Amino acid sequence: MAKTTFSSKLGVLLAAAGSAVGLGSIWKFPYVVGQNGGGAFILLYLACSFILGLPLVMNEFQIGQKSGKSVYGAYRALRGNGRWQWLAWMNVITLLLIMSFYAVVTGWCINYLFEAMTNTFAQMDANALSAHFQEFEMHSLKVILYAVIAVVLTGAVLWFDVSKGIERMTKILMPLLFVIMLALAIYMLCTCPNTSGYEFLFRPDFSKITPQVFLEALGLSVFTLSIGVGILITYGSYMVEGQKVASTSIQMIALTIMVALLAGMVIFPAVFAYGFSPAEGPQLIFVTLPMVFQHMWNPALMSSVFFFLVLIAALTSTISMMEVPIAFLCEATAQRKRPLNRHQSAIIVSVVIIALSILVVLAPQLFDIFNALTSNILMPLGALAISVFTGWFAPQALYQGSPVGAKIYRILLRWVLPIAILVVFLNSLNII
């Protein structure tokens, strides 16, 4: 069977950036920045992304590129045995659990896009919008329907092979996302003369920096860069021949940060201009922003454009997350008498995710349980295990560049990064 690859270096970059951008940059980044003091936190986030995140991103890309395998075969191929196969299973289980509630959130985005287009939010105050969101959450059949639509849309893209599905779609969605985001940021710059939002973002108050804020920045960096779940390993195995891991990793991180900052430039000037709090938390997008848009020119159009943007971001992430278990199934059954093809694997993964999403909707406590389990435990453990695997058990051939650079890289993966990830992990569990 021919090796699956992207057709261009740009395809790899946009697909990887799409996995990292998602709701992490547009939904989570703004409210975490808002809760941690703005500009100073952003500087810490930038430092963590390039100093600690970059080696981790490069590491996962290299595992995929050197092995030529998805997570199912990558650890076995590099180690020469199946002792690390548990990590492949953990990567897949983590992504299935994330998708169980991510599909629900993507369904929220679809619903809010439809409601924005019909100007449903007109004349609603904060209490009405909050009650509206809670009422929608309790409408189980409606939420399930939109979650199923989200999974089906994602599965339809992944039905095709990598170059015709993921690559073709991300080449459309990612530029579109960037153009819409840039247009909204320029619009806010022209219509929100209040500079408080920009000062909050770009004038750091170093008195806000505490050990807890640093750990929040490091944790957000790991989350937004899709580290520790096998997405970058899988995409690394699809890299075109001769593609340089270092430059691709730097470009991916730069694109992710650029989109996150643009999201801040869209959200915070409006939030400050109309007297709202930047620390609203997760409800910032679904409660606060619809209220902000009511103060703007053509509220229905503005909110429709914004929620279309959020939906695009969500789909770029769901595509990447579903690709890993699909590739896993194809590779795991490749030697069997009747191996699963891509179509069959896409159907199986879609059905599993839909079933998990229905459970999350019918038992709402599972949303918080799965979210905490994946964000606070499985993702940090995955990043820690992959770093330890490369630092202590992978062959020397995995380290590229000059001997000095390779030695520094190995020290980072053996000692610095595992300790940093372990500290974030213990902090997320409130142990330290």
C-alpha angles and dihedrals in degrees: 000000000000117000114260113237143156114256095231143023089242090059092057092047096049094044092050092045089049091055090051098042103051120109089324092075099034103033108023102030097059097049094043089050089048092052094047104050107270122246100030090050090050091054090052090047091052091049093048092047095052102031100039104011096051096062090047093050091047090048094056093044090051093049089056096041096047095044096038087215140110118243091283094065104018099083092042092048095051097039097038094229141058099252091111095047090106088069091058090053091047091052091052095044090049092054094046090053092047091049090051091070098022089063088054092051090047087052088054088054091052091050093047091049090055091046092048091052090054092044092240092157094061113134093358115141126207095275093047093049092048091049090046091054092048091048091052091049089055093051093092100181093049093047091047091050093054092044090053090049089053092051093045092050090051093045090051090059092046092048087082125065120273098269095043096039118029097021096045093046097045090049086060101036101043098052089043091051091049094048093049092045092049092047091051091047091052090047091053090048090054099042104035106063091173106106096197093097093053092045089052089053103039108024104075120214101204091193086074092065114104132154088261092053090050091052090048089053092049092047092049090050092055091046099047094045093055092237122168101021103085099250093117091044090054093046090045088059088055094053117127117248113281096014110150114234097204097054093042090051093049092048092048093051091045091052091047093051092044092055091045092052091047088052088054091049089053098045110034101050089053093044092051095040092058097040102255128139120259090211097065092127127214092342090065094101101037101038112016100040097050086055091048091051090058088069093054136082111282098357094195092056095043095049091043092053091047096050090045086056092049091049091052090051091049093050094050087059098043090051091056095043095050093046093067098060090040091054089043092056094046092051096040092055097037094105096046124103090249107028120191114252124214094266094052092045092050091052093048094048092045092052092049092050093047090051091050091046091053089052090051092051095046093044103036093185088070089066091065093037094052092042093052093041094053101036098040103032119011100041095048091044090049092051090046093049094047091049092049091046092055096038097049111016111026120095120264089246089075090072112083133187131039121348090249092048091047091050092051090046091052092049089051092051094043101044121357101049097041090051092047092048091045091054091051090047093051091045092052088055091049090240091124 
